[in-house]
Amino acid sequence: MRSRHNRGFTLTEVMIGLVLSAFLIGGVVNVYVSNQRTATAQNLLSQMQQTTQITFQLLSHDLQHAGFSGCANMLANRVVNVLNPVGGAQPWWAQWTGGVRGYEAGNVPAFAAGINALGGTDGIQVMYGRGSSVSVVSHNVANNPPMVVNQNTNVIRTGDIVLGCDSRMAVIFQATSVIGNSISHAVGPGGTPGNATLNFGFGANGVNIQQSLAPDGGTVIPLESVGWYVGQDGESDPALYRVSLWNNEMRTEKILDNVADLQVKYLTSGANNYVDATAVANWESVVAVKMTLTMGTSDKVEIAEAMRKSTTVVNLRNH
């Protein structure tokens, strides 16, 4: 008869041991998976925060330059636009509204062809003089060439859409030919879009007149016109795009992938609260812009919407 101390485990004991081991291993696995998910979520949040901050820096750069022209009289109702209309109307990039203009969801223009604005998201347009201005040495709109500037070291190039201004007037026109310090702005369809008239100045009753920029204080600077919006090309996830006018060429840049929303609000002079674009009566009165960017979801880990949102406020220097 075998000793009681030498017998093996019973089947019941083995099964109980296996069950307990399974619980223990399951707990360890659950802790490991949970830690992995937490680490993945933290990494994704860190990446979102870094990319969002870089994006806000780019957007802030445009907004801080909004309205800059080199002159103090670039009032929206005092800017003559002599460009030929495109499709019967002036395109978004040629409409000066004090350097900034917002668009509520559903009214965002087609900043880039083939990349439609994502439903429910806002857009914003920024305009300013790019780089350095050149001084007007002489200007007679009827001469050929009509304008001579000082030291045009590739500041103004043929085809550029430019801002011209002096103490009396401000005008948006196209430089149809640039040779050294001589700038032409021919009338007709020769350029794209070209100039429709030589009436650069303001006359009585709002009728524009043929007027030249004054050599004492007149300046010319290339126009930078930028549109920011969340768009989708139909093949990839929604992204934040920057569309800019550069040397009469529209450039489309995908700034940030997987963006779910962009909401923009505006603070006007003397007001206490930020409002939507539809509530802004005068864009020249906007002194600050608040933007909220929401990143899209991830198929790796679920991140709450509140944690995918980032907000920044930019004060406008030239308003």
Protein Blocks (a to p, Z undefined) as FASTA:
>chain_A
ZZfklpccdfklmmmmmmmmmmmmmmmmmmmmmmmmmmmmmmmmmmmmmmmmmmmmmmmm
mmmmgoiaoiaklcfklcccfbdceehiacfklmcghhpacddehiaccfbghiacdehi
acddddddehjadddfbdcfkbccfbdcehiehkacghiacddddfkbccddddfbdehj
bccddedjkbcnbjfbfclbccehhiacdddddfehpacddddddddddddehlaccddd
ddddeehiacdddfbghifbdcdddddehiabdcdfklpmblklpcbdcddddddddfkb
ccdfklmpccdddddfkZZ
